[in-house]
């Protein structure tokens, strides 16, 4: 789940709740793999320290799984629109590491809502299609380069109403015209 917070009309922050069940599942699966590999390849019996090797292996794998999960899971994402300067995107993971990306106003072509149809399969033969809406920045790396696409808030899967609200405020703050050209 997520929570969306607005700071005036210029900044939107999305905060993600911690998924303890997902962390627990990763730890259990990684420990099952360690148990299977230790028994399958008989790695611990030759050392005469079977219990100690298994215990240390499980603790080590659990710690690595926790660090991996905390490093790759976002705590928050924010979009800051500075009308005459550009757009600043910030992601903060659970370990407190901050990743910031800035798009200068003169290199931004537009900010648009994009819809994509994706296939998903839940059970053995039950597959279906799903329509997903993304908010993306169309930008150039340099004035003469090809256009690039940068999706925003991919992990959150914001509702269409929230995406429309963000889209309208970004359009108003950056003052894009309806033809998509900068004013």
Buried (B, 14 or more C-beta within 10 A) or exposed (E): EBEBEEEEEBBBBBBBEEEEEEBEEBBEEBBEEBBEEBEEEEBBEEEEEBEEBBEEBBEEBBEEBBEEBBEEBBBBBBBBBBEEBBBBBBBBBBEEEEEEEEBEBEBBBBBBEEEEEEEEEEEEEEEEEEEEBBBBBBBBEEEEEEEBEBEBBBEBEBEEEBBBBBBEBBBEBBEBEEEEEEE
